[in-house]
């Protein structure tokens, strides 16, 4: 979140930080993320999700301390299946293979709100013109 002329001064940076070598990654509850590859739809819903506020991305990336904790609400929806694809790239150091890729969607919509120290922040729903919904297999994990 930014303030000032043209949003030049970042004042909030909500992210889970780095813990045990995982960068900006956090566990979520079972059922918060759902996917229906047959229909080409998926969703991610977080309600009253506790997350740190680092103030700005520079503070977050440099290992700085969080300035506060917020409750975050997020709704992300993928929809509009348009194409089925298959992809693999064996030349990568860890071969990427998405042969279970179910489709390319025409969009995704995100809405969010956060509450921190009594102040409420929210953003209007924002839709991306392009999004991908896929299952992938990566040799690192299998």
Secondary structure, 3 states (H helix, E strand, C coil): CEECHHHCEECCCECCCEECCEECCCCCCCCCEEEECCCCEEEEEEEEEEEEECCCHHHHHCCCCCCEEEEEEEEEEEEEEEECCCEEECCCCCCEEECCCCEEEEEEEEEEEEEECCEEEEEEEEEECCEEECCCEECCCC
